[in-house]
Amino acid sequence: MMDVTIQNFETEVIEASMTTPVLVDFWAPWCGPCKSLGPVLEKVELTYEGRFKLVKINSDEEQQLAQAFGIRSIPTCVLLMGGKPVDGFMGALPEGQVKQFLDKHLPAADTLQAPALAEEEPADHEAGEPPSPRAALEQALATDPGNDDARFDLVKLLIGLGELAEAAALLAPAMSRIPVPLRFEAQTQWLNALEFVSTDPRGHWPLDKFDELIGQNKRDFETRFAKSRLLIAVGEWEAAMEELLEIIMRDKKWDDEAPRKTFVALLELMTPQKFQAQDATGKSAGGIELMGKSAVEEDPLLAMISSYRRKLSMALN
């Protein structure tokens, strides 16, 4: 079991879960049941011999992570696979029930024995080294071209690496659908902004130059839209949305509603992905309320997104 903080969460939990299921134990030093569950989880981790990775998060010290997962009580454990939460449980379960929970999701032990023959075959990486997140996503997509989650995550990864042409090629099949899935439309808008910066001379303008032109003509929508794309490319998404709102309020239909479409795309990209393993009550199969109303209200990011949704609604009405 290892300690995880906001600083190493992406690497030790999200990226790690791309290749090995990760069980996250939310606990606190003052919690009696947490002290009972901890040794049980550590024992099970040893027994399962690498079939899953165990990490713990101090919910008192890492409140941002606890809020993101909608943690209501501790101990709470959440299992992540492929970068996403799939199930969880609350309370200090006995060893037998912990194993039952894990066995619902983890591959059987005998399926992990086959790689022992790998020494007889050439490999692209050192023995024992897991594939990179990119390789894992590429393999998942090659196995199932209809895996939209893998396609979305791989496009996001490629954009982050600056490999825009590869990202565009991966997006093409999704963009040919009718209707186009919103999350892929959102990634296309993001990609368009990055391509604008790399191909259009205005992509190298200082912001003061945009502001000077806009100051001379508040309805210079072309300059406002170009400024918004530059802001998107440098990660200033809130400032970009403010510029897009200025266009929408003055002319909702300008350029085939490109400002509105870009605004909606930014909201989609900023909104955290919802947990998948929920029933109609909003709870996981293990009974955890993975993201409740109070968590949304307390999360600064979600509050900001909600605020911009209201601003867009007001601008369109």
Buried (B, 14 or more C-beta within 10 A) or exposed (E): BEEBEEEEBEEBBBBBBBBBBBBBBBBBEEBEBBBBBBEBBBEBBEEBEEBBBBBBBBBEBBEBBBBBBBBBEBBBBBBBBBBBBBBBBBBBBEBEEBBEBBEEBBEEEEEBEEEEEEEEEEEEEEEEEEBBBBBBBBEBBEEEEEBBBBBBBBBBBBBEEEBBEBBBEBBEEBEEEEEBBEBBBBBBBBBBBBBBBEEEEBBEBEEEEBEEBBEEEEEBBEBBBBBBBBBBBEEBBEBBBBBBBBBBBBEEEBBEBBBBBBBBBBBBBBBEEEBBBBEEEBBBBBEBBBBBEEBBEBBEBBEBBBEBBEBBEEBEE
